[in-house]
């Protein structure tokens, strides 16, 4: 299927080119397309196995030199009939160094894998004209999907229907404000952030509902393209590793040169026996190797990793700790990376009164204080009215998802909803003041208005 600017075509043309219809694909056709396009999932680089990770700890020049030293030391001990003490000490240092490095990097890899588990496993689709729930990896181009508030978009799709649809695209574009979507045909040059008639993989529906036709899946989605670019980046070795490799080569070269020099002087100048000089030269080479350096270095870096872990920072490679210590500028996406994209009301001001509210994120727990003293948030009529207005004139809702709290809807409205719940407002408040009419927010009025039936009759706005 050729690449097209789906956002610049009429929806009927899009469906026609995808050889689909508004009733969805048949199960047979969907199965055929799955074989052609493959599963709807991002391809990852070949995972490093635990064995490969462990063997990788022995690839350092210094470690290789230590292993050679251990073998030479064993040979000398065998020839002279002595105990293999030096050999055992060197091998223990090498193995302990490898185990320590392996444990740190293996834990980091497992932590990163846990962070990657953010996909939506199930999605509602139309197949043979009927709604069914399928695994998102079985989606194919031409599938008709149904989306509602809270859904994570499983594949790049062109909208067929959209009712008050708002989408959080922070994960893709970094824009923290939900984007209002519509069905208007756009120019072919429209950028990703301007494609209001399209929803993208990994974004989240924060409000409204939609019906859409899947246009791209897997690595062909915008998220997939980003993943492909990230995987193709050549990662440079950390400066510390480069320096250690260089030092290892220099140390090895100096050791070999000195050994040969001592050997030749002993043979040709002092007329010593060949075997005796060989054993002396080899002993000199072994003693020149700093056996404890790799272990000391690994332990030092591991301590740095441990300190960063306590600050909730994951370090995948031990050598990266040294690099981070020399960093002067970090360029990072803000939303969802450095921040959680969760707004929180911290202060309430009315009638010359200033109230401080504790708590962070969407967790509906916090204390209301005035001049450092706790107060009843609903104890003052004016304050109660202000909190109730923010809670009722609001389309967001708060929901507990596992061990965390999630807001569906606009983040600003979500902050006001959380504020109301902290104050003691809830579903009983909405039942006491049922909404009967509303005027949506628009750029001209710059406000949203709602009308409610009052608990004692009459209406309030």
N, C-alpha and C positions, 0 to 999 in steps of 0.2 A: 504494500500500500504506500503510494507516494506521499512525500512530506508536503503538507499544505498549510496555508495560513487560515486555520479553522475559524479564527475570530473575525475574519473579514468576509465571511460568506453567510448567506441566508441559512437559517437553521434547516430548512427543507433540503437545501443543496448539500449541507454537511451530512445529514442522515442518508441522502442518496449516495454520496461518494463513499460512505462507510458501509454501503449495502445493508442497511438496517431499516427499521421502521419504528414508529412510536410504541408499538406493542412489544418491542424487544426482539432479541434473537431467539431462535429455537435452540433447544439443548444440543441437538446434533451439530448445528452450525457453530455454536459456542465451543464445543469440544474440538471441532476441526480447526478453528482459529487459535485455540490454545496450543495446538500442535505446531501451528505456523509461527505465531508470535512469541510463544513461550510464556512462562508464568509471570504475573505482574509483581515482580520483586526486584530489588536492586541487587546487582551482582557484586559480590565482595571479592577482594583479593584473596588468594589462597591463604587460608588460616595457618598460622604457625602452630605446629603441634607442640605438646609439652616436651617431647623428646628433642625436637629441633631447637626449642628454646634452651634446653639444658646443654645440648652440644654446642650451641652458639657461645656459651660462656667460656669455651676452650679455644676460641679463634683469635684471641688477642696475642700479639707477638710476644709480649712479656710472659704470658702463660705458656706458650709453646716453648720458649727458652727455658722456663722452669721445668717443664716435662722432660726436655732433653737433658737438663742438669740432673734430674732425678735418675734418668737412665744411666748417665755417665757415672754418677755417684754409686749406683748399684753395681756397675761393672768394676769400679775401683775396689769397693768393699768385698766383692766376690774374689777378685784377684789376690787381695791381701789377706783374705780370710777374716775380715772384721765384721762387726754387726752392721746391719743396714739402717742405722739410726738416722743418718742424714737423709737417706732416700725416703724413709717413712715421714719425716718431718716435712720435707718438700711436698710430697704427694698429699699429705693431710692439708697443708696450706692451700694447695691447688683445688682440692675437692671442696673444702669448706668455702673457699672463695666462689666456686661455681654454684654451690647450693644456695648461698646467700643471694647472689645475683639472680639466680633462677626464681627463687621464692618471691622476691620483690617484683620482678617483671611479670611473673605468672599471675600474681594477685592483681596487678594493674590491668592486664589483658582481660581478666574476668570482670573487673569493674567496668571497663569500657564496653564489653559485650552487654552487660546489664543496662547500660545507658542507651544502647541501640534498640532495645525492645520497645519501640514507640509506634509500631504499626497497628492499624485497625484490623483485627482478624476477620470480622464479618461485615458484609455490606448487603443492603437491600437492592435487588435488581428485578427487572421484568424479563422473564424468560417464558416464551410461548404465551405471552399476554398475561401471565400470572406473576404476582409478587413472590419472591423467594429469597431466602437469606443464604449467601454463599461465602466461602472464604475469599478474601480480597485478592489473593494471589491467583485466583481462577478467573479474574476479570479479563475481558478481551476488547479490542477496539470494536465499537458498534453496540456494546451493551448499554442498556438504559438503566441508570441508577437513580435511587430515591434518597435524598438527603434531608436531614432535619437538624435542629439545634443540638449541638453536642457531637454530631458526626464528624469523623476525620475523613477528609476527601481521599479516596483510595487510588484515584488515577486522574490524569489531566482530562477534563471533560468540558464540552460546550453545553451551556444551559439551554434547555427547552422551555422550562417553566421556572419562574422565580417569584416567590411571595415574601416581600420584606426581608430578602436574603442578605445577611451580613456574614462576612468571612474574615477570620483572623489569619492574615498572611504573613505574620511576623517571622515565622520560621523560614519563609522563602525570600521575602523582600526586606525584612527588618522593620517594616511599618507597624507600629504598635497599635494604631487605631484600626478597628474593624472596617473593612471595605464593603460598601453597599454595591451589590451586583444587580445587573439588569440584562435585558435581552437585545439591546441595540447592536447592530452590526457596526464594526469598527474598521478603521483603515488598516491596511496590511502592515504599515510601519509602527503600529501601536506596540509599545514595550510591554513587558510582562506585568508591571505594576499598573498599567492602564487598561488591561484587558478585562473590562468589567463584565463581559459575557462569558467568561471562562473561569473555572475553578481548577486548582492545581493540587497535585499530590502532596500530602503532608499538612495541608492547611486545615483549619477547623471551622465548622459552621457555628457561629455564635448566636444567630437568630434567624427566624424564618424557616422556609422550606424550599426545596427545589427538585426538579427533575432534570437530568442531564444525560447526554450521550457521551460515552467514553471515546476519546480521540487518540490518546497515546497511553501506553502502559510500560511498566518496567523501566529500563534504561533509556527509553525514548521520551520519557516525561522530563519536565524542566528540572525536577529533583534528580532524576537519573543522569542528566547531562552534567549537573554539578558534581555528583558522585564520581562520574567518569573522569572529570578534570582533576578532582582531588586524588584519585587513585593513580593518575598518570604523572603526578608531580614526583620528580626525583628528589628524594630526601637526602640531604647532605649529612655526613657523619658529624656528630658534635665535636667542637674544638678540642675538648679534653681527650676524646678518643683518638683524634688525629695526632695530638701531641704525644700521647702515650705510645702510639704505634711508632711514631718517629723516634722517640726515646728508646724504645725496644730495639729498633733496627740499629741505632747508633751504639747502644750498649752491646749488642751482639757482635757488631763489626769490630768495636774496640777490643772486646774480649778475645775474638779470634785472632786479631793482629798481635796482641800482647802474648797470647799463647804460642803462636808460631815464632815470635821473636825470642821468647824465653827458650823454646825448644831448640831453635837453631843455635843460639849462643851456648847452651849447655852441651850440644853435640860437637860443634866445630871449634868453640873457643876453650871450653873446660874439659872436653873429651870425656863427658859422662856417658854411661851406657844408654843405648837407644830406648829400652823399655823403661828404665828409671826416669829418663827425661820426659818420656811420653806421659807417664803417670803424674809427674810433677806439673807438667803443663796443663793437663786436663783438670787436676785439682785446683790450679790457679783460676782456670776458666769458670769452674763451678762456684768458687768462693767469691768471684766478682759479681755474681748475679744477686740482686736484692730480693731474696725470696719473699720477704714480708710485704713488699710494696703493693702488689695487687690486692692482697687481703686488707691492708690498711686503707687503700683507696676505696675498695668496695664497702667497707664498714662505714667510712666517712660519708660516702654518698648515700648509703642506706639510712643513716641517721637523718640526713637532709630530707629524704623521701618520707620518713616517718613523721618529721615535723610538719611537712606540707600536707600529709594525709590528715593530721589533726585539724588542719585548716580547710579540709574538704577539697584538696587539690590532688588530682590523680597524676602521677608521674609514671609514664610507661617505660621509659629507658633511664637507667641509673645515671648515665653520663649527661642526661639533659639537665640534671640538677645544677651542675657547674655552669652550663650555658645560661640557664635562667638567672644565675647570680650575676652575670655580666650584662643582662638585658637592660637597656635604657628606655626603649619604646616598645609597647605592645599594641598592635592593631587588631581589634576584635569587634565582632558584631555585638551590639549592646543587648538588644531585646532577646530574651530567652537564654542568653549566655552569661552576661554580667548581671542582668536583672531578670526577674521572673515574669515581667509583663502583668503584674498584679498591683493595681493602685489601692492605696489605703488612705482613708480620712484620718488625719492626725490632729486636727484642731477644728473647733466649731465656734463661730463668732456670731453673736446676736445681741441686740440691745445693750451694747457696751460691755457685754460679758464674753469672756474667752474661756472655752472649755478644752482641755487637753484629753486626747483619747489614746490609750496605749494599744499595743498589738501590731502585727504586721501581716501582710498578705491577705488572703481571704479567710483566715481562721477567725470565726465569729466570737472571739474572746478578747476582752480588753476592759480597762477601767476608765471611767469618766472622772476627771479631777478638775477642780477650780482652785487656783492658788495653792496647789499641792495637796488639797484635801479631797477625798473621795466624795462624790455626790450621786444622787439618784437621777439618772438621765431623763426620766419621765416625770420628775417631781415638780417641774416648773411648767405652767401652761404654754408659755411662748416657746420654750425649748421642745416640749412634746409636739407642738404643732409643726415646728420646723423639721423635726425628725420624721414625723408622719408624712409630711409632704414629699420629702426625699424618698421615702419608702414606697408610697403609693403611686407617685408620678414617675413610674419606673417599669421598664419591660424586662429587666434581668431577673434571674432567679439563682439562688444559691443551693448547691447540692453537694453532699459528701460522697466522695468517690474513693472507696478504700480507706486509706488513712489520711487522705488530703481533702481539701475543700475546693470545689470548682465553681466558677461563675459562668453561666450561659447568658450571653448578651454583651452589651457595650461595657468595656472596662470601667468607665466613669460611673455608669449606672450601677455596675456591680459593687463599686466602692460604697455607694450610698445604701445599697441593699445590706451589705455587711455591717455598715454603721447602724442601720435600723435593728438588725438582729442582735447586735451587741447591746443595744439599748433595751431590748426586751420585746420588740415588735416581731410579728411572725404571720403565719397563715391566718390566724384568727383575726388579725388586723385587716387583712384583705377581704375576709368574709364579712366583717362588720362594715366595710366600706367598698361594696362591689362596684367595679368600674362599669359605667353605662355608655360612655362615649369618650372619644379622644381626638385630639388634633395632633398629628405627628410632627416631629421636629422638621423645620425647613430652614434654608439659609436666609430667607427673608425675615421671618419672625424671630429666628434664633432662639426658639424655645419649643417645648412640648407641653401640651395641656391635656389634662384628663378630668372627666366629670364622674363623680361617684354618688351613690345613694348613701345618705347618712344613717347611722344606727338608730336615730330618733326621728326618722322621717326627713323629708326635704333632700336637697342635693348640695354637695360641696364640690368646688373646683380647685 
